[in-house]
Amino acid sequence: MEKIYSEEPTVCRIAKARPETVKFLLGYSKSLNVINYNNMQFDNVLN
């Protein structure tokens, strides 16, 4: 156990997203509508 936790963590890589992925996520977030009513939450995706 000592050997496992005494090592320094490796450097993590930065993830790169394709423009299509970013466009899809932005479009989805623009179409998402969240309504809170009497301690209930309704999520609607507006097409």
N, C-alpha and C positions, 0 to 999 in steps of 0.2 A: 504494500500500500504506500509506503514511503516513496518508492521510486515513481509511482504514478503521479502523485500530487506534488512532488518537488520539481518536476519538469515545467519549464515555462510554456505557456500555450503557444500554438503556432499562429502565425499572422493570418487573419481571415481575409478573403478576397471580397472586393466590392462587387455586388451583383449588378449586371447591366441588363436593362429591360429594352426590348425592341420597341420601336415607335408604334407598332400595331397594338402591342400590349398596353402601352400607356394610353393610347386613344380609346381602346375598349374600356379600360377602368375609368377614365374620365367621363365617357359617355354613360356608363352604368351609374356612376355617382350623381350625374346630372338628372337621370331619370328616376332615381330613388326618392320616394316620398315617405317620411315617417310621421305618423300622427299619434300623439299621446292623448288618451281619453280615459278618465276614471281609473287610473293605475293600470291601464292596459296600453300596449304599444302595438300599432298596426303598421306594417311595412308594405308599401305598394311600389311596384315597378311600373312606371308609366311608359307605355309604348307609343 
